[in-house]
């Protein structure tokens, strides 16, 4: 019977040891992160006014269009595409800071004005130009309400937050004005380095390095 050489034993351990250690990790277990440099979250508050020029006959300035008109009670299923404008004042002729582009659908079978809305707010001016916020919520014909911010791009990477809106007294039959208070948290687009502590003592494995 021949004895294995020290080199052979070393090679065998290199092959077998990772399998033994991997088997010791529970199915639903997690490997702790060490030396993890997580980018900071930033919060900003924005105050803007949304201008909705409603669809309808003799409305040359409208910024929404009905795609589907149904005969269901309360107009259930009626779908409208919109490109609403956002300014810093109640004057719709002021500089357009951003546009809310998306659709709203009458989603209520038992109630009127249960408009489910989803749109991207794309900023055109200022420090956030080119960035977007993904927003969803209900516009229920109420004087005030809230929409959820569920994502973003550009400066608003991994955005989350809330938009509180109020129907503004300066609204007219043509221009429905909503005062928006936007509170959003997002991840700074800076280099990120995440290090996973390997199963081997004193050994770090680089998983990711780059920009968010």
N, C-alpha and C positions, 0 to 999 in steps of 0.2 A: 504494500500500500504506500503510495507516494504522497508526500506532504505538499500542499499548495504553497507556492512561493509567496513571499510577503506582497509582491506586486499584484499577484492574482487575487489575494484576499482584499487588497485595497480597491481593485476594480469592481469586485463583487459587491463590496459595501456601497460603493458609489451607485450601483444599479439598484440594489435592494432597499437601502435605507430610505430613499424618498418615498417608496411605495409603502413601507411600514409606517412612516410618519403621516403620510396622506390618509392612510386608513384609520388613524387615530382621531381625525377631525370629524365631528358629528356631521350628519347630512345637512342639518340646518344651522351648522355652526358658522362663525365668521372668524376671519383672521384679523387680528388687531392691526391697525395702521400706526406706524411709528414715523416720526419726523414729517408729519403731514402739514404742508403749508397751504391752508385753505384761504382762498381770496376773500377779502372782506365784502360784506354787503353794504350797499349805500342806499339811503332812503331820501327821496325828494318829494316835495309837495308842489303841485302845479295848480294854478287857478285859471281856467279858461271858460269860454262861452261857446256852446255848440249851436249852430244855426241849421235848422231843418226847414227847407223850403218844400212844403208838402206837394205830393203829386195831385194832379187834378186838371180839369179843363181851364184854359186861359191862365195857365201858370208858366209863363216862359222862363222864369228863373228857377224852376224847381230843380232840386238836386237829389231826387229819388224818382223811381219809375216802377209802376206795377207790372210784375212779370206774370202773375197768375191771379185771377179774380174768380172766387168760387161762389157757389150758391148755397153752401152750408150755413146753418144758423150762426150768427155773429161773424160771418165771413171767415169761418174756420178754414185754414189752409191758404188764405190769401198771402201772396209773397211779393215783397217789394225790395228792390235793390237800392242802396243809397250811397251817396258820396257827400256826406255832411261836412261842413266846414267848421273849423275851430279858430277863434280869434281871442285876443286878450281883452276885448271890450264887447259890449252888447251891439256895437255897430258892425253889421254884416259886411260892410265895405272896408273895414279895417284889414290890415295885413293878415293873410291866412297863415296861421302858425302850423296847423296840422289838418289832416283830413281823416274822417272816420268812414272807411270804405268797407261795405259788407251788405248783409241782408237782414230784414226783419220779417217774421212770419207770424200771422195770427194763429196762436197755438191753443186758444181756449174754445172748448166745445160748449161750455156752460156760462162763460163770461165774455163780455166784450172787452176789446183793448188789452188782450193778453198777448202782447207782441213779444215773441222771443227774438232776441237780437244777437248777432255775432258780427264783429267787424275788427279790422286792423286800424288802429290810430297811427298814421304815418306822419312823422314830423317833417316839416319842410323848412322851418326857420330855427335859428338859435343853436345852442350847444347840442341839441338832440337831433339835428337835421339828419335824415336818412335812417333814423332808428324807428322801431315800431313797438306798439303794445297790442297784444291780443286780448280782446275784451268780449265778455258774454254777459247776458242778463235779460231781464224783462222790463219793457217799458209798458206799464199797465194803465196809462192814462191818469196816473197819480200826480200829485203836486211835487212829490219828492220820492227818491228811491236810491238804490245802489246797484252797481254793476261790478263784476269780478274781473280782475286782471289776472290772466292765467299763463302769460308768457310774454316774450319779447325778443327783439333782435337788435343788433348794433350795440349802442350803449346800454340797452335794456336786456342784456343777457340774463336768462333765468329769472325774469321779472315775476313778481307777484304783488298783489295789492288790491285796492278797492277804489272805485270812483263813486262819490256821492253826488247826486244830481238834484237840482231843484228847478222847477219851471219858473222862468224869470218873468216878472210883471211887465217887462218891456216887450213881451211876445205879441205878435200880431196874427191875424188870420192867415197871413202868408208865411211869415217867418216865426217858427216855433223856437224860442230860445231856451236852452237849458244851461244853467250855471253849474260848472263842473269843478269839484274839488278832488284832485287826483292824488292819491297817496300810493307810492310805488316803491318797492324795494327790489334791488337788482344786484347782480354780481359784477364787480369791476372787471373790465376786459384787460387783465394783466397776466403776465406769465404765471403759470401754475406748475408746481412740482409736487407730485405725490409719490411717496416712498412706502413700499410694503416691506415690513419686516419679515424676512424669510424664515423658514423653519430651521435653518442652520444658524448656529450661534455666531454672532458678530458679522452677519452677512446681510446686506440690504439689496433689494432687487428694485430697480427703477421701472415703474409701470408706465408712467406718462410724464411727458415734459413738453410743454408747448404753450399756446395761447388759447384762452377761452374763446 
